[in-house]
Amino acid sequence: MIDFSIDAPLPASVTRRGFMFVLSSPSGAGKSSITRALLERDASLTLSISTTSRRRRPGETEGKDYNFVSSEDFQIMINEGKFLEHAKVFGNYYGTPVASVKQQIEAGENVLFDIDWQGTQQLKATARDDLVSVFILPPSYRALEQRLKKRNQDSDAEVAKRMAKAADELSHFAEYDYVIINSDLEQAVDEVYAILQAERRKRARMNGLTNFVRELQDGF
């Protein structure tokens, strides 16, 4: 079986540019589960580490799950233009640092983002050519509600709040390059993985290809 996470060797004069691979969904639609599965399947994929003003939860690690800062420091970083995108979600700020992501893309790495539609819109406005976006839909309203309750992370009031927010989030599905309906997690992971592999092999992401082809033509 071919391991599609490993790119075929390229000529020395051709390099591959990376891209930002965004997954978005309402809470409970399966975005986090798909993200974890992709990272386990494809060692070349790197998770973007967001900066947040929310408090660290038990089990979370600084620099691995998030970079944790105060609300005041987050505002300073916004003013200094240090984020590719940022948003306020459920009372807390989340943002993607500019410097590290640009460096990874230029090095040919593909960076996975677990962000909402607001962050995706900002990335589209600032770096459209380096962006591939996927929206994850639940199979039904009832399934989404059951998944949120099954997690046992939130109170009934918080679940109701997230369900109300989901209606607005779902209205943004048409802004994404791809849409996946997560009726079966394993199948959804396979579909998102197929998108990732196709996008990383696009002609536009191969630097130096035009000159390489000209050299080939000169040999005829």
N, C-alpha and C positions, 0 to 999 in steps of 0.2 A: 504493500500500500504506500502511495506517495505521501510524504509529509509536506502538506502545502504551507506549513508555517515556515519552511526553509526555502528561501529564494534560490533559484538556479544561479550559478556564478555569472557575473556580468563581465564584459570586457573592461580592461583597466581604465579606458577613457569614458566609461559610462557609470554614473552613480545614481542611486535611487533616493529621491527626496521623500521624507516621511510626511505624515498628515495627522490631523486631529480627527479622531473617531468618536463621535458623540452619541451617547445613548440617553434618551429622555423618556419619561413615562410618569403617570400619576403614581403616588405612593401605593404600593401593593401590587402593581402590574407586573413585577418581575425584573425590573431593571438591575437591581443589585445582584440578584441571583445569576443573571446572564453575564454581568460584568465579572463576577468571580469565576464563572465557568470559562469565559474567554481567556482570562489571565492564566488559568491552569492549563489550557489547551495550547496557547501560543506564547512561547517564551520571549518572542521578539516584541511583544506588546507591553507597553509601559503605562501604568495608571497615573494620571495626572493627580498630584497631591494639592488639594485646594487649601486655601487659608480661610479660617472661619473665626467668627467672634463668639460662637456658642461655647458653652462649657464642655470640657472633656467628659465623655461618658466612661463608665467602668470598662476596662479592657482596651480602651483606645490608646494608641501610642503617638506621641508627638513626632511629626515628620514621616510617619507611615500612614496613618489614617487621615490626619489633617495637620496643618500648621495652625496652632491655636494662638490667637492674639486678642487683645482687648478691643472693644468697640471703638475706643479713641484711636488706637494704633491702626485699626482697619481704615478709619476715615482719613488718616494721614496718608496711608498707602494709596487710597483712591485719588487724593489730591495730587500725589506725586506721579500718577499714571502708571502704577506698578502692576495693574491687572489687565489681562486680556478681556475679561468679563467679570462682572460681579452682580450680585442680587441679594435682596433681603427676603428670606424665606422663613415663615413662622417666627418672625421677630429676631432672627439672627442673620448676620451677613456671611456670604460665601463668595470667594473669588479665586480666579486662576492667575497665578503669577506669570508675567510676560517672559522674563529672561530665560527661565528654565525650559519652557515649552518651545520657544524659538530655537534654542540650542539643540534640543532633541530632534526637531523636525529637520533642521539643516544637516544633522548627523545621520539622517535616514531612518530614524526611529518613528514608530507609529504610537501616538499618545492617546490613550483611552480616557474619555470624559464621562462622568456620571453627573450630569447637570440638568437643570430644568429649561423650559422654553425661553425664559428671559435671557439666560446665559448663552443659549444657542443663537438667539437673535443678535446678540452683541458680537459673538465670534463671526457670524456671517457678515456683519458690517465691517469688521476689521481684517478678516483673513479668509475670505470666501474660497479662494483657490486651494487652501490647505485644509478645508473642512469637508467631512462626510458625516451626515447626520441620520440617525435612525430613531424613529418613535415607536415605543412599545405600547400596544393596546391590550387591555384585558378582554377576555372573550365575552364578558357581560357585566352589567352593574352588580348583580348578585355575587358573581365570582370575585370581583374586586373587594366588595364589602367583607366577604368571608375570609379572604386572604389577610386583610387588615386585622380582623378580629383574631385570626389564628396565630398571628405573630406574638400576641400577648405583650406588646410593647407599649400600647397606648390605652387610655381609659376610653369608655364608650363616648364621652364627649369629644375626645381627641379624634376618634375614628369618624364621628359625624362631621367634624371640622375638615378632615382630610377628604372625605367623600364630597363635601360641598365644593372644595377647592378643585377636585378632580374634574368637575364639569367644565370649568374654565380651561384647565390644562388640556383636556381632550380637544377643545376647539382649535388648537394650534397644530394638529397633526399634519395639515396640508403644507406647513412650512418646512417639512423635513424631506430629505432626499428619498428615504425608504420608510416603509411602515410594516411592522411585524405584529400579528395578532398572537399573543402568547396563550394559546389554549393548552399546549403541552410544552413544558419547559425544555426538554431535550431537543425537540424539533425546533423550537424558537432559537435555541443556542446554535444549532446547525445552520439555520437560515442567516442569522447575524454573522456567523463565522464565514459563510460563503460570500457575503457582501464585503467583509474585511479583506478576504483573499483576492477578490476581483479588483477592488479599489487599489490595492498596493501594487498591482501589475499594470495600471493604466499608463499609457504612453506618456502623458503629460507629466508623470512623476519621475521620468527617466532623464536625468540631466546628461547632456553630451550625446544624446542619441542621434540628433541630426548630423553632427559631424562624423559620427561613426558610420552612418549609412552612406554619406558622401565618400568616405574612404573605401567602403565596399564597392560603390559604383565606379570609383576610379580604377579598380582592379579588373573591370570587364573590358 
